[in-house]
Amino acid sequence: MPPSLNNKRLINPNWTVYAAPISTLLQVSEQLGLDTDALLVASGLEASELKIPDRRFPVNSYYRLFQLVADATNNPDIGLTVGRITYLKGLNIQLYLATVCRSFKDYLNLMPSQQQMRGDIGQITAHKEGDLVELRWEPLLPETGRKRFISDEMLAASVGILNSLCVKPVQVIKTHLTYAQPRDISSLEEIFGPNLSFDQPYSSLFFDREALGFPMIKQDYQEGPDQDRPFRDFFEGDDPADQLLANLKQSILQYLPEGEVTIDKLASKLNISRRTLQRRLSERNTNFLNVLQEVRSKAALRYLSDSRLGITEIAFLLGYGDQGSFSSAFKSWHGISPRDYRRK
């Protein structure tokens, strides 16, 4: 059992995680031939509860499960395997983000809020270091940074993103890792490259600042799987000549995943003052909050039409901190919960 789990003062009892990271661990465990039922029992988790969409679980159960999987496999590189699966399972949300981000810099602005979809584990933040940018994993529980599993998972998943979202792959220049150097570093070098440093304050990836301007790959996500809810028809009732309103709505759609969409931010994006934007919206018999809710309402219907996206992911894309807030808002718009709408 990790030292952190023996010191309850380090774990906030209110910290929780969503089912997704737990399910990923169980999927890896099953493929490796482990007894997942026994792992769940030892972790204090119920398999039936993992199927409840809005259920969250104590974060210490997640840490315990990760440790048990690592012990059972006797594989020090298990975090790298889990990280690859984490990246692949999150690929749909990454592809959607590529439709609202123009450059890799835009995407990095969304990373902290995107990490919230996992729960109270930590976040990846971006920092400048001369001509390099550092992507730093900052765990809520510092002790986990000195264990390989979660740091390796987070960095391995991040490398998958760096290699896939831009037209030109973002090359990792060097990698810092918080733990002591293992005897065998071949798997680490295969994923992160040869420039590895151990016993560092943070687990981080570094790349050239010029990569911030790399354009995102244009994804063909203009239509849902049934091809009857294209993005271009989001606002089909609008006057096509009203460029201000069209630009405002598209900008809102882009900034929603950041979680805080304000009139000041959008006015700056449109290169006009807050007062000017308010006046022009008033001339159209509307206001910023009404436009914001319209975009969220219509975007929610589009996202729900795509079964590849989970409710948690949709809540994130719409700028909500949790499923409950999104579900309440959706019901106020459409008189039905998101899940019931999806079952129609």
C-alpha positions in Angstrom: 0.0 0.0 0.0 1.4 3.4 -0.9 2.6 5.6 2.0 0.0 8.2 1.1 -2.8 5.8 1.9 -1.4 5.3 5.4 -1.5 9.0 6.1 -5.1 10.1 5.9 -4.2 13.7 6.7 -2.8 13.9 3.1 -6.1 12.8 1.5 -9.0 15.2 1.6 -12.0 13.0 2.3 -14.1 15.0 -0.1 -11.8 14.2 -3.1 -13.4 11.9 -5.6 -12.9 10.6 -9.1 -15.3 9.7 -11.9 -15.8 6.1 -13.0 -13.7 6.6 -16.2 -10.2 6.3 -14.7 -11.3 3.3 -12.6 -12.8 1.6 -15.6 -9.6 2.1 -17.6 -7.6 0.4 -14.8 -10.0 -2.5 -14.8 -9.9 -2.8 -18.6 -6.1 -3.0 -18.5 -6.3 -5.5 -15.6 -8.7 -7.7 -17.5 -6.5 -7.8 -20.6 -3.5 -8.8 -18.3 -5.5 -11.7 -16.9 -6.1 -10.3 -13.4 -9.1 -11.0 -11.3 -11.0 -7.7 -11.6 -13.7 -8.8 -9.1 -11.0 -9.4 -6.4 -9.4 -6.1 -7.3 -12.6 -4.2 -6.8 -13.3 -5.9 -3.4 -9.8 -5.1 -2.2 -10.2 -1.5 -3.3 -13.6 -1.1 -1.6 -15.4 -0.6 -4.9 -18.7 -2.0 -6.2 -18.8 -3.1 -9.8 -22.5 -2.2 -10.1 -21.9 1.3 -9.0 -19.4 1.9 -11.8 -22.4 1.7 -14.2 -24.1 4.6 -12.5 -23.4 7.6 -14.9 -23.1 10.4 -12.3 -21.4 8.3 -9.5 -18.1 9.5 -8.1 -15.8 7.4 -5.9 -13.3 8.2 -3.1 -10.0 9.1 -4.6 -8.1 6.8 -2.2 -10.0 3.8 -3.6 -8.6 4.8 -7.0 -5.0 5.1 -5.7 -5.4 1.7 -3.9 -6.7 0.1 -7.1 -3.7 1.4 -9.1 -1.3 0.1 -6.5 -3.0 -3.3 -6.4 -2.8 -3.6 -10.2 0.9 -2.6 -10.2 1.7 -5.2 -7.5 -0.3 -7.9 -9.2 1.4 -7.4 -12.6 4.8 -6.8 -11.1 5.3 -4.4 -14.0 6.9 -1.1 -13.1 5.9 0.3 -16.5 2.1 -0.3 -15.9 1.5 3.4 -15.8 2.7 3.8 -19.4 0.2 1.1 -20.5 -2.6 2.8 -18.6 -1.6 6.1 -20.1 -1.9 4.8 -23.6 -5.4 3.4 -23.0 -6.4 6.7 -21.2 -5.3 8.6 -24.4 -7.1 6.2 -26.7 -10.3 6.2 -24.7 -10.3 10.0 -24.7 -9.7 10.3 -28.4 -13.2 11.4 -29.2 -13.1 14.4 -26.9 -9.7 15.3 -28.3 -11.0 15.2 -31.8 -13.9 17.5 -30.9 -11.6 19.9 -29.2 -9.6 20.0 -32.5 -12.8 21.5 -34.1 -12.8 24.5 -31.7 -9.1 25.1 -31.4 -7.1 26.7 -34.2 -3.6 26.1 -32.8 -1.9 24.0 -30.2 -1.8 27.1 -27.9 -5.6 27.2 -27.9 -5.7 23.5 -26.9 -3.3 24.1 -24.0 -5.6 26.7 -22.6 -8.3 24.0 -22.3 -6.1 21.3 -20.6 -6.6 22.4 -16.9 -10.4 22.3 -17.2 -10.2 19.1 -19.2 -8.4 17.3 -16.4 -11.5 18.0 -14.2 -13.3 15.3 -16.1 -11.2 12.7 -14.2 -11.9 14.0 -10.8 -9.7 15.3 -7.9 -6.4 13.8 -9.0 -4.5 16.9 -10.3 -3.9 18.8 -13.4 -1.5 19.5 -16.2 -0.4 23.1 -16.5 1.8 24.9 -19.0 4.8 27.0 -18.1 7.5 28.9 -20.0 11.2 27.9 -19.7 13.3 30.0 -22.0 12.6 28.8 -25.6 10.7 25.7 -24.2 7.2 25.1 -22.9 6.9 22.8 -19.9 3.8 20.7 -19.5 3.8 19.9 -15.8 1.8 17.3 -14.0 0.7 18.7 -10.6 -1.0 16.0 -8.5 -3.3 17.1 -5.7 -1.6 14.5 -3.5 2.1 15.2 -3.8 3.1 11.7 -2.6 1.7 10.2 -5.9 4.3 12.2 -7.8 7.0 10.1 -6.2 5.2 6.9 -7.3 5.6 6.0 -11.0 2.1 4.9 -11.8 0.0 8.1 -12.1 2.9 10.3 -13.3 3.7 7.8 -16.1 0.0 7.6 -17.0 -0.5 11.3 -17.3 2.7 11.9 -19.3 2.1 9.0 -21.6 -1.4 10.1 -22.3 -0.1 13.7 -23.0 2.5 12.3 -25.4 -0.3 10.7 -27.3 -2.0 14.1 -27.6 1.2 15.8 -28.6 1.7 13.3 -31.5 -1.8 13.4 -32.9 -3.6 16.7 -32.7 -1.4 19.0 -34.8 -0.5 18.8 -38.5 3.1 18.6 -37.4 3.8 16.5 -34.3 4.9 18.3 -31.2 8.3 16.8 -30.4 9.3 16.2 -26.8 12.7 17.7 -26.2 13.2 16.5 -22.6 11.3 14.8 -19.9 11.5 15.3 -16.1 10.3 12.6 -13.7 9.8 12.9 -10.0 10.8 9.3 -9.1 14.3 7.7 -8.8 15.8 6.2 -12.0 14.5 2.7 -12.6 16.9 -0.1 -13.5 15.4 -0.5 -16.9 14.4 2.8 -18.7 13.9 1.4 -22.2 10.1 1.7 -22.1 10.4 5.3 -20.8 12.9 6.1 -23.6 10.6 4.6 -26.2 7.7 6.9 -25.2 9.5 10.1 -24.0 12.8 10.0 -25.9 16.3 9.7 -24.5 16.6 13.0 -22.6 15.3 11.8 -19.3 16.0 13.4 -15.8 14.9 11.7 -12.6 14.3 12.9 -9.0 12.9 16.2 -10.3 10.4 18.4 -8.5 7.7 17.7 -11.1 7.0 15.2 -13.8 7.0 17.3 -17.0 7.3 17.3 -20.7 9.2 20.0 -22.6 8.8 21.1 -26.2 9.8 24.1 -28.3 7.7 27.3 -27.9 7.3 27.4 -31.7 5.0 24.4 -31.4 2.4 26.7 -29.8 1.5 28.0 -33.2 1.2 24.6 -34.9 -2.2 24.4 -36.5 -4.6 21.7 -35.3 -5.6 18.9 -37.7 -9.0 19.8 -39.2 -11.4 17.1 -38.2 -14.4 16.0 -40.2 -16.8 16.2 -37.3 -19.3 18.4 -39.1 -22.0 15.8 -38.9 -23.2 13.3 -36.4 -23.2 9.6 -37.0 -26.7 9.9 -38.6 -25.5 12.9 -40.6 -28.6 14.9 -39.8 -27.3 17.4 -37.2 -24.3 19.1 -38.9 -22.5 21.9 -37.0 -23.2 24.3 -39.9 -26.9 24.1 -39.1 -26.5 25.1 -35.5 -27.9 28.5 -36.1 -29.9 28.0 -39.2 -32.5 30.5 -38.1 -30.1 33.4 -38.0 -29.7 36.1 -40.6 -26.7 34.9 -42.7 -25.8 38.6 -43.3 -25.5 39.2 -39.5 -21.7 38.6 -39.2 -21.4 40.0 -35.7 -23.9 37.5 -34.3 -22.4 34.6 -36.3 -18.9 35.4 -35.1 -20.1 35.8 -31.5 -21.7 32.4 -31.5 -18.8 30.6 -33.1 -16.4 32.3 -30.6 -18.7 31.2 -27.7 -18.6 27.6 -29.0 -14.8 27.8 -29.1 -14.4 29.2 -25.5 -17.0 27.1 -23.8 -14.7 24.2 -22.8 -12.6 26.7 -20.8 -15.5 27.0 -18.4 -15.6 30.7 -18.0 -17.1 32.5 -21.0 -17.6 36.2 -20.2 -18.8 39.1 -22.3 -15.4 40.9 -21.7 -13.5 37.9 -23.2 -15.8 37.6 -26.2 -15.8 41.4 -26.8 -12.0 41.3 -26.8 -12.1 38.3 -29.2 -14.3 40.3 -31.6 -12.1 43.4 -31.2 -14.8 45.6 -29.9 -15.6 47.1 -26.4 -17.9 45.4 -23.9 -20.3 48.4 -24.2 -20.4 48.2 -28.0 -21.2 44.5 -27.9 -23.9 45.1 -25.4 -25.4 47.9 -27.5 -25.3 45.8 -30.7 -27.0 42.9 -29.0 -29.6 45.2 -27.6 -30.3 46.4 -31.1 -31.1 42.8 -32.0 -33.5 42.5 -29.0 -31.2 40.1 -27.1 -28.3 40.1 -24.7 -25.1 38.2 -24.1 -26.5 35.7 -21.6 -29.4 34.8 -24.0 -26.9 34.2 -26.8 -24.7 32.1 -24.5 -27.7 29.9 -23.5 -28.8 29.5 -27.1 -25.4 28.3 -28.1 -25.2 25.9 -25.2 -28.7 24.6 -25.8 -28.2 23.9 -29.5 -24.7 22.6 -29.1 -26.0 20.2 -26.4 -28.4 18.7 -28.9 -25.7 18.2 -31.5 -23.3 16.6 -29.0 -26.0 14.3 -27.6 -26.7 13.0 -31.2 -23.1 11.6 -31.2 -23.0 8.4 -29.1 -19.2 8.6 -29.1 -19.4 11.3 -26.5 -20.3 10.6 -22.9 -22.4 13.0 -20.8 -19.4 14.0 -18.7 -17.5 14.9 -21.9 -20.5 16.9 -23.2 -20.8 18.8 -19.9 -17.1 19.7 -20.3 -17.5 20.8 -24.0 -20.3 23.1 -22.9 -18.4 24.6 -20.0 -20.1 22.9 -17.0 -18.0 21.8 -14.1 -20.1 18.6 -13.6 -22.8 16.4 -15.1 -25.4 17.6 -12.6 -25.1 21.3 -13.6 -25.4 20.4 -17.3 -28.4 18.1 -16.7 -30.3 20.8 -14.8 -29.6 23.3 -17.5 -30.6 20.9 -20.3 -33.9 20.1 -18.5 -34.7 23.8 -18.2 -34.1 24.2 -22.0 -35.8 21.1 -23.3 -38.0 19.7 -20.4 -36.1 16.4 -20.4 -32.8 15.1 -19.0 -29.9 14.6 -21.4 -30.0 10.8 -20.8 -33.7 10.6 -21.5 -33.3 12.7 -24.6 -30.6 10.4 -25.9 -32.9 7.4 -25.3 -35.6 8.9 -27.5 
